[in-house]
Amino acid sequence: MKTVTTIIGVLALLMGLLWIGQGTGYIHWPASSFMLDQRIWALWGTLLAVVGIVVIRIGRR
């Protein structure tokens, strides 16, 4: 169960970082994404990344 929790946390963290990159305009992939240069997605990405870090910490206990 710890492994599954850690994997879910890592995936949430990576997705959050992707959303931050797209929301701030640093990552333009995919090119047709509606999230590009939309600051609200950087906020949502930050929240998701924090949740991912918390889940990773829970999974590693």
PDBQT receptor file of N, H, CA, C and O in Angstrom, charges set to zero:
ATOM      1  N   MET A   1       0.817  -1.197   0.000  1.00  0.00    +0.000 N 
ATOM      2  CA  MET A   1       0.000   0.000   0.000  1.00  0.00    +0.000 C 
ATOM      3  C   MET A   1       0.859   1.259   0.000  1.00  0.00    +0.000 C 
ATOM      4  O   MET A   1       0.486   2.268  -0.599  1.00  0.00    +0.000 OA
ATOM      5  N   LYS A   2       2.013   1.203   0.672  1.00  0.00    +0.000 N 
ATOM      6  H   LYS A   2       2.317   0.384   1.158  1.00  0.00    +0.000 HD
ATOM      7  CA  LYS A   2       2.903   2.352   0.706  1.00  0.00    +0.000 C 
ATOM      8  C   LYS A   2       3.415   2.696  -0.688  1.00  0.00    +0.000 C 
ATOM      9  O   LYS A   2       3.538   3.870  -1.036  1.00  0.00    +0.000 OA
ATOM     10  N   THR A   3       3.708   1.686  -1.472  1.00  0.00    +0.000 N 
ATOM     11  H   THR A   3       3.608   0.732  -1.189  1.00  0.00    +0.000 HD
ATOM     12  CA  THR A   3       4.213   1.922  -2.820  1.00  0.00    +0.000 C 
ATOM     13  C   THR A   3       3.163   2.602  -3.683  1.00  0.00    +0.000 C 
ATOM     14  O   THR A   3       3.475   3.541  -4.415  1.00  0.00    +0.000 OA
ATOM     15  N   VAL A   4       1.941   2.145  -3.606  1.00  0.00    +0.000 N 
ATOM     16  H   VAL A   4       1.688   1.381  -3.012  1.00  0.00    +0.000 HD
ATOM     17  CA  VAL A   4       0.852   2.729  -4.396  1.00  0.00    +0.000 C 
ATOM     18  C   VAL A   4       0.622   4.186  -4.000  1.00  0.00    +0.000 C 
ATOM     19  O   VAL A   4       0.441   5.050  -4.858  1.00  0.00    +0.000 OA
ATOM     20  N   THR A   5       0.631   4.451  -2.695  1.00  0.00    +0.000 N 
ATOM     21  H   THR A   5       0.778   3.749  -1.997  1.00  0.00    +0.000 HD
ATOM     22  CA  THR A   5       0.439   5.813  -2.208  1.00  0.00    +0.000 C 
ATOM     23  C   THR A   5       1.565   6.721  -2.689  1.00  0.00    +0.000 C 
ATOM     24  O   THR A   5       1.316   7.856  -3.095  1.00  0.00    +0.000 OA
ATOM     25  N   THR A   6       2.793   6.231  -2.646  1.00  0.00    +0.000 N 
ATOM     26  H   THR A   6       2.994   5.309  -2.316  1.00  0.00    +0.000 HD
ATOM     27  CA  THR A   6       3.933   7.023  -3.103  1.00  0.00    +0.000 C 
ATOM     28  C   THR A   6       3.844   7.297  -4.599  1.00  0.00    +0.000 C 
ATOM     29  O   THR A   6       4.134   8.410  -5.037  1.00  0.00    +0.000 OA
ATOM     30  N   ILE A   7       3.452   6.313  -5.384  1.00  0.00    +0.000 N 
ATOM     31  H   ILE A   7       3.217   5.409  -5.028  1.00  0.00    +0.000 HD
ATOM     32  CA  ILE A   7       3.318   6.500  -6.827  1.00  0.00    +0.000 C 
ATOM     33  C   ILE A   7       2.239   7.535  -7.134  1.00  0.00    +0.000 C 
ATOM     34  O   ILE A   7       2.434   8.397  -7.991  1.00  0.00    +0.000 OA
ATOM     35  N   ILE A   8       1.115   7.459  -6.448  1.00  0.00    +0.000 N 
ATOM     36  H   ILE A   8       0.956   6.759  -5.752  1.00  0.00    +0.000 HD
ATOM     37  CA  ILE A   8       0.040   8.440  -6.650  1.00  0.00    +0.000 C 
ATOM     38  C   ILE A   8       0.533   9.837  -6.285  1.00  0.00    +0.000 C 
ATOM     39  O   ILE A   8       0.230  10.804  -6.984  1.00  0.00    +0.000 OA
ATOM     40  N   GLY A   9       1.287   9.947  -5.202  1.00  0.00    +0.000 N 
ATOM     41  H   GLY A   9       1.533   9.161  -4.634  1.00  0.00    +0.000 HD
ATOM     42  CA  GLY A   9       1.834  11.240  -4.803  1.00  0.00    +0.000 C 
ATOM     43  C   GLY A   9       2.799  11.805  -5.829  1.00  0.00    +0.000 C 
ATOM     44  O   GLY A   9       2.763  12.997  -6.134  1.00  0.00    +0.000 OA
ATOM     45  N   VAL A  10       3.656  10.955  -6.357  1.00  0.00    +0.000 N 
ATOM     46  H   VAL A  10       3.686   9.987  -6.109  1.00  0.00    +0.000 HD
ATOM     47  CA  VAL A  10       4.620  11.403  -7.377  1.00  0.00    +0.000 C 
ATOM     48  C   VAL A  10       3.887  11.859  -8.637  1.00  0.00    +0.000 C 
ATOM     49  O   VAL A  10       4.235  12.884  -9.224  1.00  0.00    +0.000 OA
ATOM     50  N   LEU A  11       2.882  11.106  -9.047  1.00  0.00    +0.000 N 
ATOM     51  H   LEU A  11       2.599  10.274  -8.570  1.00  0.00    +0.000 HD
ATOM     52  CA  LEU A  11       2.109  11.497 -10.229  1.00  0.00    +0.000 C 
ATOM     53  C   LEU A  11       1.389  12.829 -10.016  1.00  0.00    +0.000 C 
ATOM     54  O   LEU A  11       1.344  13.664 -10.919  1.00  0.00    +0.000 OA
ATOM     55  N   ALA A  12       0.828  13.026  -8.823  1.00  0.00    +0.000 N 
ATOM     56  H   ALA A  12       0.864  12.348  -8.089  1.00  0.00    +0.000 HD
ATOM     57  CA  ALA A  12       0.164  14.295  -8.512  1.00  0.00    +0.000 C 
ATOM     58  C   ALA A  12       1.170  15.432  -8.513  1.00  0.00    +0.000 C 
ATOM     59  O   ALA A  12       0.875  16.514  -9.020  1.00  0.00    +0.000 OA
ATOM     60  N   LEU A  13       2.345  15.209  -7.959  1.00  0.00    +0.000 N 
ATOM     61  H   LEU A  13       2.584  14.330  -7.547  1.00  0.00    +0.000 HD
ATOM     62  CA  LEU A  13       3.389  16.233  -7.942  1.00  0.00    +0.000 C 
ATOM     63  C   LEU A  13       3.820  16.598  -9.359  1.00  0.00    +0.000 C 
ATOM     64  O   LEU A  13       3.935  17.778  -9.690  1.00  0.00    +0.000 OA
ATOM     65  N   LEU A  14       4.056  15.595 -10.191  1.00  0.00    +0.000 N 
ATOM     66  H   LEU A  14       3.963  14.636  -9.922  1.00  0.00    +0.000 HD
ATOM     67  CA  LEU A  14       4.482  15.858 -11.569  1.00  0.00    +0.000 C 
ATOM     68  C   LEU A  14       3.395  16.574 -12.368  1.00  0.00    +0.000 C 
ATOM     69  O   LEU A  14       3.691  17.485 -13.140  1.00  0.00    +0.000 OA
ATOM     70  N   MET A  15       2.156  16.171 -12.187  1.00  0.00    +0.000 N 
ATOM     71  H   MET A  15       1.916  15.430 -11.559  1.00  0.00    +0.000 HD
ATOM     72  CA  MET A  15       1.057  16.831 -12.884  1.00  0.00    +0.000 C 
ATOM     73  C   MET A  15       0.928  18.278 -12.411  1.00  0.00    +0.000 C 
ATOM     74  O   MET A  15       0.687  19.178 -13.216  1.00  0.00    +0.000 OA
ATOM     75  N   GLY A  16       1.086  18.499 -11.113  1.00  0.00    +0.000 N 
ATOM     76  H   GLY A  16       1.281  17.768 -10.459  1.00  0.00    +0.000 HD
ATOM     77  CA  GLY A  16       1.049  19.857 -10.586  1.00  0.00    +0.000 C 
ATOM     78  C   GLY A  16       2.144  20.723 -11.179  1.00  0.00    +0.000 C 
ATOM     79  O   GLY A  16       1.909  21.882 -11.523  1.00  0.00    +0.000 OA
ATOM     80  N   LEU A  17       3.344  20.162 -11.298  1.00  0.00    +0.000 N 
ATOM     81  H   LEU A  17       3.534  19.221 -11.019  1.00  0.00    +0.000 HD
ATOM     82  CA  LEU A  17       4.441  20.923 -11.903  1.00  0.00    +0.000 C 
ATOM     83  C   LEU A  17       4.168  21.230 -13.373  1.00  0.00    +0.000 C 
ATOM     84  O   LEU A  17       4.503  22.313 -13.853  1.00  0.00    +0.000 OA
ATOM     85  N   LEU A  18       3.567  20.292 -14.080  1.00  0.00    +0.000 N 
ATOM     86  H   LEU A  18       3.294  19.413 -13.690  1.00  0.00    +0.000 HD
ATOM     87  CA  LEU A  18       3.191  20.538 -15.468  1.00  0.00    +0.000 C 
ATOM     88  C   LEU A  18       2.174  21.665 -15.560  1.00  0.00    +0.000 C 
ATOM     89  O   LEU A  18       2.296  22.546 -16.411  1.00  0.00    +0.000 OA
ATOM     90  N   TRP A  19       1.172  21.644 -14.691  1.00  0.00    +0.000 N 
ATOM     91  H   TRP A  19       1.072  20.928 -13.999  1.00  0.00    +0.000 HD
ATOM     92  CA  TRP A  19       0.157  22.701 -14.689  1.00  0.00    +0.000 C 
ATOM     93  C   TRP A  19       0.770  24.049 -14.364  1.00  0.00    +0.000 C 
ATOM     94  O   TRP A  19       0.384  25.061 -14.949  1.00  0.00    +0.000 OA
ATOM     95  N   ILE A  20       1.724  24.082 -13.436  1.00  0.00    +0.000 N 
ATOM     96  H   ILE A  20       2.038  23.260 -12.960  1.00  0.00    +0.000 HD
ATOM     97  CA  ILE A  20       2.408  25.334 -13.110  1.00  0.00    +0.000 C 
ATOM     98  C   ILE A  20       3.154  25.847 -14.338  1.00  0.00    +0.000 C 
ATOM     99  O   ILE A  20       3.082  27.031 -14.669  1.00  0.00    +0.000 OA
ATOM    100  N   GLY A  21       3.864  24.956 -15.003  1.00  0.00    +0.000 N 
ATOM    101  H   GLY A  21       3.923  23.995 -14.734  1.00  0.00    +0.000 HD
ATOM    102  CA  GLY A  21       4.607  25.346 -16.202  1.00  0.00    +0.000 C 
ATOM    103  C   GLY A  21       3.708  25.845 -17.317  1.00  0.00    +0.000 C 
ATOM    104  O   GLY A  21       4.038  26.821 -17.991  1.00  0.00    +0.000 OA
ATOM    105  N   GLN A  22       2.583  25.191 -17.515  1.00  0.00    +0.000 N 
ATOM    106  H   GLN A  22       2.315  24.398 -16.968  1.00  0.00    +0.000 HD
ATOM    107  CA  GLN A  22       1.652  25.632 -18.552  1.00  0.00    +0.000 C 
ATOM    108  C   GLN A  22       0.976  26.944 -18.158  1.00  0.00    +0.000 C 
ATOM    109  O   GLN A  22       0.814  27.834 -18.992  1.00  0.00    +0.000 OA
ATOM    110  N   GLY A  23       0.588  27.064 -16.913  1.00  0.00    +0.000 N 
ATOM    111  H   GLY A  23       0.719  26.341 -16.235  1.00  0.00    +0.000 HD
ATOM    112  CA  GLY A  23      -0.106  28.261 -16.460  1.00  0.00    +0.000 C 
ATOM    113  C   GLY A  23       0.758  29.507 -16.506  1.00  0.00    +0.000 C 
ATOM    114  O   GLY A  23       0.263  30.607 -16.752  1.00  0.00    +0.000 OA
ATOM    115  N   THR A  24       2.052  29.330 -16.267  1.00  0.00    +0.000 N 
ATOM    116  H   THR A  24       2.453  28.437 -16.067  1.00  0.00    +0.000 HD
ATOM    117  CA  THR A  24       2.962  30.473 -16.312  1.00  0.00    +0.000 C 
ATOM    118  C   THR A  24       3.529  30.712 -17.707  1.00  0.00    +0.000 C 
ATOM    119  O   THR A  24       4.179  31.731 -17.941  1.00  0.00    +0.000 OA
ATOM    120  N   GLY A  25       3.295  29.795 -18.626  1.00  0.00    +0.000 N 
ATOM    121  H   GLY A  25       2.767  28.967 -18.436  1.00  0.00    +0.000 HD
ATOM    122  CA  GLY A  25       3.748  29.973 -19.998  1.00  0.00    +0.000 C 
ATOM    123  C   GLY A  25       5.139  29.438 -20.280  1.00  0.00    +0.000 C 
ATOM    124  O   GLY A  25       5.676  29.677 -21.362  1.00  0.00    +0.000 OA
ATOM    125  N   TYR A  26       5.742  28.717 -19.333  1.00  0.00    +0.000 N 
ATOM    126  H   TYR A  26       5.306  28.522 -18.454  1.00  0.00    +0.000 HD
ATOM    127  CA  TYR A  26       7.065  28.148 -19.565  1.00  0.00    +0.000 C 
ATOM    128  C   TYR A  26       7.017  26.859 -20.362  1.00  0.00    +0.000 C 
ATOM    129  O   TYR A  26       7.961  26.534 -21.082  1.00  0.00    +0.000 OA
ATOM    130  N   ILE A  27       5.933  26.131 -20.240  1.00  0.00    +0.000 N 
ATOM    131  H   ILE A  27       5.165  26.395 -19.656  1.00  0.00    +0.000 HD
ATOM    132  CA  ILE A  27       5.774  24.875 -20.977  1.00  0.00    +0.000 C 
ATOM    133  C   ILE A  27       4.617  25.056 -21.949  1.00  0.00    +0.000 C 
ATOM    134  O   ILE A  27       3.490  25.344 -21.545  1.00  0.00    +0.000 OA
ATOM    135  N   HIS A  28       4.907  24.884 -23.230  1.00  0.00    +0.000 N 
ATOM    136  H   HIS A  28       5.822  24.650 -23.558  1.00  0.00    +0.000 HD
ATOM    137  CA  HIS A  28       3.871  25.013 -24.264  1.00  0.00    +0.000 C 
ATOM    138  C   HIS A  28       3.587  23.652 -24.888  1.00  0.00    +0.000 C 
ATOM    139  O   HIS A  28       3.671  23.472 -26.103  1.00  0.00    +0.000 OA
ATOM    140  N   TRP A  29       3.253  22.710 -24.028  1.00  0.00    +0.000 N 
ATOM    141  H   TRP A  29       3.185  22.857 -23.041  1.00  0.00    +0.000 HD
ATOM    142  CA  TRP A  29       2.914  21.365 -24.500  1.00  0.00    +0.000 C 
ATOM    143  C   TRP A  29       1.652  20.919 -23.801  1.00  0.00    +0.000 C 
ATOM    144  O   TRP A  29       1.558  21.057 -22.582  1.00  0.00    +0.000 OA
ATOM    145  N   PRO A  30       0.712  20.409 -24.490  1.00  0.00    +0.000 N 
ATOM    146  CA  PRO A  30       0.552  20.421 -25.947  1.00  0.00    +0.000 C 
ATOM    147  C   PRO A  30       0.225  21.831 -26.436  1.00  0.00    +0.000 C 
ATOM    148  O   PRO A  30      -0.311  22.654 -25.695  1.00  0.00    +0.000 OA
ATOM    149  N   ALA A  31       0.552  22.082 -27.671  1.00  0.00    +0.000 N 
ATOM    150  H   ALA A  31       0.988  21.413 -28.273  1.00  0.00    +0.000 HD
ATOM    151  CA  ALA A  31       0.441  23.440 -28.214  1.00  0.00    +0.000 C 
ATOM    152  C   ALA A  31      -0.990  23.960 -28.220  1.00  0.00    +0.000 C 
ATOM    153  O   ALA A  31      -1.199  25.172 -28.191  1.00  0.00    +0.000 OA
ATOM    154  N   SER A  32      -1.961  23.088 -28.256  1.00  0.00    +0.000 N 
ATOM    155  H   SER A  32      -1.791  22.103 -28.279  1.00  0.00    +0.000 HD
ATOM    156  CA  SER A  32      -3.357  23.523 -28.322  1.00  0.00    +0.000 C 
ATOM    157  C   SER A  32      -4.041  23.528 -26.952  1.00  0.00    +0.000 C 
ATOM    158  O   SER A  32      -5.268  23.596 -26.876  1.00  0.00    +0.000 OA
ATOM    159  N   SER A  33      -3.266  23.458 -25.880  1.00  0.00    +0.000 N 
ATOM    160  H   SER A  33      -2.269  23.403 -25.941  1.00  0.00    +0.000 HD
ATOM    161  CA  SER A  33      -3.848  23.381 -24.543  1.00  0.00    +0.000 C 
ATOM    162  C   SER A  33      -4.523  24.692 -24.155  1.00  0.00    +0.000 C 
ATOM    163  O   SER A  33      -3.995  25.773 -24.418  1.00  0.00    +0.000 OA
ATOM    164  N   PHE A  34      -5.679  24.591 -23.535  1.00  0.00    +0.000 N 
ATOM    165  H   PHE A  34      -6.108  23.714 -23.321  1.00  0.00    +0.000 HD
ATOM    166  CA  PHE A  34      -6.407  25.772 -23.072  1.00  0.00    +0.000 C 
ATOM    167  C   PHE A  34      -5.779  26.343 -21.800  1.00  0.00    +0.000 C 
ATOM    168  O   PHE A  34      -6.183  27.412 -21.343  1.00  0.00    +0.000 OA
ATOM    169  N   MET A  35      -4.810  25.653 -21.231  1.00  0.00    +0.000 N 
ATOM    170  H   MET A  35      -4.482  24.785 -21.602  1.00  0.00    +0.000 HD
ATOM    171  CA  MET A  35      -4.207  26.063 -19.971  1.00  0.00    +0.000 C 
ATOM    172  C   MET A  35      -3.013  27.003 -20.153  1.00  0.00    +0.000 C 
ATOM    173  O   MET A  35      -2.513  27.557 -19.174  1.00  0.00    +0.000 OA
ATOM    174  N   LEU A  36      -2.554  27.187 -21.383  1.00  0.00    +0.000 N 
ATOM    175  H   LEU A  36      -2.960  26.736 -22.178  1.00  0.00    +0.000 HD
ATOM    176  CA  LEU A  36      -1.358  27.981 -21.630  1.00  0.00    +0.000 C 
ATOM    177  C   LEU A  36      -1.568  29.437 -21.260  1.00  0.00    +0.000 C 
ATOM    178  O   LEU A  36      -2.553  30.062 -21.654  1.00  0.00    +0.000 OA
ATOM    179  N   ASP A  37      -0.611  29.970 -20.484  1.00  0.00    +0.000 N 
ATOM    180  H   ASP A  37       0.189  29.462 -20.164  1.00  0.00    +0.000 HD
ATOM    181  CA  ASP A  37      -0.607  31.371 -20.057  1.00  0.00    +0.000 C 
ATOM    182  C   ASP A  37      -1.862  31.762 -19.284  1.00  0.00    +0.000 C 
ATOM    183  O   ASP A  37      -2.289  32.915 -19.339  1.00  0.00    +0.000 OA
ATOM    184  N   GLN A  38      -2.445  30.826 -18.577  1.00  0.00    +0.000 N 
ATOM    185  H   GLN A  38      -2.098  29.890 -18.532  1.00  0.00    +0.000 HD
ATOM    186  CA  GLN A  38      -3.602  31.106 -17.720  1.00  0.00    +0.000 C 
ATOM    187  C   GLN A  38      -3.145  30.939 -16.277  1.00  0.00    +0.000 C 
ATOM    188  O   GLN A  38      -2.956  29.815 -15.813  1.00  0.00    +0.000 OA
ATOM    189  N   ARG A  39      -2.967  32.047 -15.564  1.00  0.00    +0.000 N 
ATOM    190  H   ARG A  39      -3.121  32.960 -15.941  1.00  0.00    +0.000 HD
ATOM    191  CA  ARG A  39      -2.387  32.038 -14.219  1.00  0.00    +0.000 C 
ATOM    192  C   ARG A  39      -3.187  31.190 -13.221  1.00  0.00    +0.000 C 
ATOM    193  O   ARG A  39      -2.619  30.676 -12.258  1.00  0.00    +0.000 OA
ATOM    194  N   ILE A  40      -4.475  31.044 -13.437  1.00  0.00    +0.000 N 
ATOM    195  H   ILE A  40      -4.937  31.462 -14.219  1.00  0.00    +0.000 HD
ATOM    196  CA  ILE A  40      -5.271  30.238 -12.514  1.00  0.00    +0.000 C 
ATOM    197  C   ILE A  40      -4.775  28.793 -12.493  1.00  0.00    +0.000 C 
ATOM    198  O   ILE A  40      -4.839  28.128 -11.458  1.00  0.00    +0.000 OA
ATOM    199  N   TRP A  41      -4.279  28.304 -13.636  1.00  0.00    +0.000 N 
ATOM    200  H   TRP A  41      -4.226  28.844 -14.477  1.00  0.00    +0.000 HD
ATOM    201  CA  TRP A  41      -3.774  26.931 -13.683  1.00  0.00    +0.000 C 
ATOM    202  C   TRP A  41      -2.462  26.791 -12.933  1.00  0.00    +0.000 C 
ATOM    203  O   TRP A  41      -2.143  25.706 -12.446  1.00  0.00    +0.000 OA
ATOM    204  N   ALA A  42      -1.696  27.870 -12.834  1.00  0.00    +0.000 N 
ATOM    205  H   ALA A  42      -1.955  28.750 -13.230  1.00  0.00    +0.000 HD
ATOM    206  CA  ALA A  42      -0.494  27.837 -12.002  1.00  0.00    +0.000 C 
ATOM    207  C   ALA A  42      -0.889  27.689 -10.534  1.00  0.00    +0.000 C 
ATOM    208  O   ALA A  42      -0.224  26.980  -9.779  1.00  0.00    +0.000 OA
ATOM    209  N   LEU A  43      -1.961  28.349 -10.133  1.00  0.00    +0.000 N 
ATOM    210  H   LEU A  43      -2.502  28.924 -10.747  1.00  0.00    +0.000 HD
ATOM    211  CA  LEU A  43      -2.455  28.222  -8.762  1.00  0.00    +0.000 C 
ATOM    212  C   LEU A  43      -2.946  26.803  -8.493  1.00  0.00    +0.000 C 
ATOM    213  O   LEU A  43      -2.579  26.200  -7.485  1.00  0.00    +0.000 OA
ATOM    214  N   TRP A  44      -3.771  26.272  -9.386  1.00  0.00    +0.000 N 
ATOM    215  H   TRP A  44      -4.070  26.762 -10.205  1.00  0.00    +0.000 HD
ATOM    216  CA  TRP A  44      -4.260  24.896  -9.224  1.00  0.00    +0.000 C 
ATOM    217  C   TRP A  44      -3.092  23.907  -9.219  1.00  0.00    +0.000 C 
ATOM    218  O   TRP A  44      -3.102  22.935  -8.464  1.00  0.00    +0.000 OA
ATOM    219  N   GLY A  45      -2.091  24.156 -10.060  1.00  0.00    +0.000 N 
ATOM    220  H   GLY A  45      -2.083  24.946 -10.673  1.00  0.00    +0.000 HD
ATOM    221  CA  GLY A  45      -0.916  23.285 -10.092  1.00  0.00    +0.000 C 
ATOM    222  C   GLY A  45      -0.140  23.315  -8.795  1.00  0.00    +0.000 C 
ATOM    223  O   GLY A  45       0.360  22.286  -8.339  1.00  0.00    +0.000 OA
ATOM    224  N   THR A  46      -0.036  24.490  -8.200  1.00  0.00    +0.000 N 
ATOM    225  H   THR A  46      -0.442  25.325  -8.571  1.00  0.00    +0.000 HD
ATOM    226  CA  THR A  46       0.639  24.608  -6.908  1.00  0.00    +0.000 C 
ATOM    227  C   THR A  46      -0.091  23.807  -5.847  1.00  0.00    +0.000 C 
ATOM    228  O   THR A  46       0.526  23.085  -5.063  1.00  0.00    +0.000 OA
ATOM    229  N   LEU A  47      -1.405  23.939  -5.829  1.00  0.00    +0.000 N 
ATOM    230  H   LEU A  47      -1.906  24.525  -6.465  1.00  0.00    +0.000 HD
ATOM    231  CA  LEU A  47      -2.205  23.180  -4.850  1.00  0.00    +0.000 C 
ATOM    232  C   LEU A  47      -2.057  21.674  -5.066  1.00  0.00    +0.000 C 
ATOM    233  O   LEU A  47      -1.915  20.920  -4.103  1.00  0.00    +0.000 OA
ATOM    234  N   LEU A  48      -2.088  21.236  -6.319  1.00  0.00    +0.000 N 
ATOM    235  H   LEU A  48      -2.203  21.848  -7.101  1.00  0.00    +0.000 HD
ATOM    236  CA  LEU A  48      -1.947  19.811  -6.606  1.00  0.00    +0.000 C 
ATOM    237  C   LEU A  48      -0.551  19.312  -6.240  1.00  0.00    +0.000 C 
ATOM    238  O   LEU A  48      -0.408  18.202  -5.726  1.00  0.00    +0.000 OA
ATOM    239  N   ALA A  49       0.470  20.111  -6.498  1.00  0.00    +0.000 N 
ATOM    240  H   ALA A  49       0.354  21.012  -6.915  1.00  0.00    +0.000 HD
ATOM    241  CA  ALA A  49       1.834  19.715  -6.147  1.00  0.00    +0.000 C 
ATOM    242  C   ALA A  49       1.988  19.577  -4.634  1.00  0.00    +0.000 C 
ATOM    243  O   ALA A  49       2.647  18.653  -4.158  1.00  0.00    +0.000 OA
ATOM    244  N   VAL A  50       1.388  20.485  -3.885  1.00  0.00    +0.000 N 
ATOM    245  H   VAL A  50       0.853  21.235  -4.271  1.00  0.00    +0.000 HD
ATOM    246  CA  VAL A  50       1.443  20.397  -2.419  1.00  0.00    +0.000 C 
ATOM    247  C   VAL A  50       0.728  19.130  -1.938  1.00  0.00    +0.000 C 
ATOM    248  O   VAL A  50       1.223  18.434  -1.051  1.00  0.00    +0.000 OA
ATOM    249  N   VAL A  51      -0.421  18.837  -2.518  1.00  0.00    +0.000 N 
ATOM    250  H   VAL A  51      -0.823  19.402  -3.239  1.00  0.00    +0.000 HD
ATOM    251  CA  VAL A  51      -1.135  17.604  -2.165  1.00  0.00    +0.000 C 
ATOM    252  C   VAL A  51      -0.264  16.391  -2.498  1.00  0.00    +0.000 C 
ATOM    253  O   VAL A  51      -0.208  15.437  -1.722  1.00  0.00    +0.000 OA
ATOM    254  N   GLY A  52       0.407  16.425  -3.637  1.00  0.00    +0.000 N 
ATOM    255  H   GLY A  52       0.361  17.200  -4.267  1.00  0.00    +0.000 HD
ATOM    256  CA  GLY A  52       1.296  15.330  -4.012  1.00  0.00    +0.000 C 
ATOM    257  C   GLY A  52       2.419  15.127  -3.015  1.00  0.00    +0.000 C 
ATOM    258  O   GLY A  52       2.759  13.992  -2.680  1.00  0.00    +0.000 OA
ATOM    259  N   ILE A  53       2.998  16.222  -2.537  1.00  0.00    +0.000 N 
ATOM    260  H   ILE A  53       2.722  17.144  -2.810  1.00  0.00    +0.000 HD
ATOM    261  CA  ILE A  53       4.070  16.123  -1.543  1.00  0.00    +0.000 C 
ATOM    262  C   ILE A  53       3.540  15.524  -0.248  1.00  0.00    +0.000 C 
ATOM    263  O   ILE A  53       4.203  14.691   0.370  1.00  0.00    +0.000 OA
ATOM    264  N   VAL A  54       2.351  15.943   0.162  1.00  0.00    +0.000 N 
ATOM    265  H   VAL A  54       1.813  16.619  -0.340  1.00  0.00    +0.000 HD
ATOM    266  CA  VAL A  54       1.748  15.401   1.387  1.00  0.00    +0.000 C 
ATOM    267  C   VAL A  54       1.489  13.904   1.229  1.00  0.00    +0.000 C 
ATOM    268  O   VAL A  54       1.768  13.125   2.141  1.00  0.00    +0.000 OA
ATOM    269  N   VAL A  55       0.962  13.505   0.092  1.00  0.00    +0.000 N 
ATOM    270  H   VAL A  55       0.735  14.137  -0.649  1.00  0.00    +0.000 HD
ATOM    271  CA  VAL A  55       0.679  12.074  -0.142  1.00  0.00    +0.000 C 
ATOM    272  C   VAL A  55       1.965  11.274  -0.170  1.00  0.00    +0.000 C 
ATOM    273  O   VAL A  55       1.998  10.154   0.340  1.00  0.00    +0.000 OA
ATOM    274  N   ILE A  56       3.026  11.814  -0.750  1.00  0.00    +0.000 N 
ATOM    275  H   ILE A  56       3.000  12.724  -1.164  1.00  0.00    +0.000 HD
ATOM    276  CA  ILE A  56       4.325  11.128  -0.757  1.00  0.00    +0.000 C 
ATOM    277  C   ILE A  56       4.823  10.932   0.670  1.00  0.00    +0.000 C 
ATOM    278  O   ILE A  56       5.286   9.850   1.030  1.00  0.00    +0.000 OA
ATOM    279  N   ARG A  57       4.725  11.975   1.473  1.00  0.00    +0.000 N 
ATOM    280  H   ARG A  57       4.348  12.854   1.180  1.00  0.00    +0.000 HD
ATOM    281  CA  ARG A  57       5.175  11.864   2.867  1.00  0.00    +0.000 C 
ATOM    282  C   ARG A  57       4.359  10.841   3.641  1.00  0.00    +0.000 C 
ATOM    283  O   ARG A  57       4.907  10.092   4.450  1.00  0.00    +0.000 OA
ATOM    284  N   ILE A  58       3.065  10.803   3.402  1.00  0.00    +0.000 N 
ATOM    285  H   ILE A  58       2.620  11.411   2.745  1.00  0.00    +0.000 HD
ATOM    286  CA  ILE A  58       2.219   9.801   4.064  1.00  0.00    +0.000 C 
ATOM    287  C   ILE A  58       2.620   8.392   3.610  1.00  0.00    +0.000 C 
ATOM    288  O   ILE A  58       2.690   7.467   4.419  1.00  0.00    +0.000 OA
ATOM    289  N   GLY A  59       2.879   8.245   2.316  1.00  0.00    +0.000 N 
ATOM    290  H   GLY A  59       2.822   8.997   1.659  1.00  0.00    +0.000 HD
ATOM    291  CA  GLY A  59       3.238   6.931   1.782  1.00  0.00    +0.000 C 
ATOM    292  C   GLY A  59       4.593   6.439   2.236  1.00  0.00    +0.000 C 
ATOM    293  O   GLY A  59       4.832   5.231   2.234  1.00  0.00    +0.000 OA
ATOM    294  N   ARG A  60       5.484   7.323   2.621  1.00  0.00    +0.000 N 
ATOM    295  H   ARG A  60       5.290   8.304   2.622  1.00  0.00    +0.000 HD
ATOM    296  CA  ARG A  60       6.826   6.923   3.018  1.00  0.00    +0.000 C 
ATOM    297  C   ARG A  60       6.942   6.644   4.504  1.00  0.00    +0.000 C 
ATOM    298  O   ARG A  60       8.019   6.275   4.972  1.00  0.00    +0.000 OA
ATOM    299  N   ARG A  61       5.867   6.808   5.260  1.00  0.00    +0.000 N 
ATOM    300  H   ARG A  61       4.992   7.108   4.880  1.00  0.00    +0.000 HD
ATOM    301  CA  ARG A  61       5.892   6.534   6.705  1.00  0.00    +0.000 C 
ATOM    302  C   ARG A  61       5.749   5.071   6.971  1.00  0.00    +0.000 C 
ATOM    303  O   ARG A  61       5.748   4.651   8.128  1.00  0.00    +0.000 OA
TER     304      ARG A  61
